[in-house]
């Protein structure tokens, strides 16, 4: 049965290829550190289950140390020149974007069709498996259409990965941090402190504490999904729902939207706010956040008003 294990193996092979390509790049300023960085990530995907908690923890610490040392750095991947890419863009125009549509198309089709093939694909992971299949098909179509060198997918992938750098791992680490906060009882601590800051019976103060906490924790952790169990367990359920009789559907759904307002303001949400600036090579790495601030703050106020106005009807 095809499931997450196959996807992890595929990801491990991709990062392993990046490690070998980096090691072979003698013009790379941090060749050994960069190769070690990608190699450790590959090891995590390929053998993480066998390494145990201690082994995985040591790898995470090693990755942090390598990132502090400047890994993975930017090398000189054997890829096309800017002039060649510009000429290809003029020749093919918007047709170059067509292979990118294969990925979501296959993911959508596979989600509906693969479960009909019996036990071939794990039904719980059918969408992720379809997404991986779509990525492989898109690469195959591009290779057949453009006929680049065989190593082009690895070299171009390494170029993009090095442009993003260590920040590509930040979402996964922050999501893990949210789980750790939950297990450590941070939500219970917030719940015990909430009555000290919220006047008894004040719906507006309780709503602002909840939505403000969602936005603040999301800014700190970069992930609204990590902030949600902490704030919902500390303020949402005990104060807004059980204490004031709020609708849990409205509180939960709109509370997540309030957290996403924090995502728009946080450099910790690297995949949304730092990665695009790096890929576009913007001179200001915080340009995306600056552009989103004028939307995030009024939207947070609007979401707070939605809970206050509709959760207690």
Helices and strands as residue ranges (DSSP letters): H 4-24, H 31-68, H 82-92, G 93-97, H 98-113, G 114-117, G 123-125, H 126-146, H 152-164, G 165-169, H 170-183, H 186-197, H 203-221, H 224-231, I 232-241, H 248-263, H 270-273, H 275-279, H 287-310
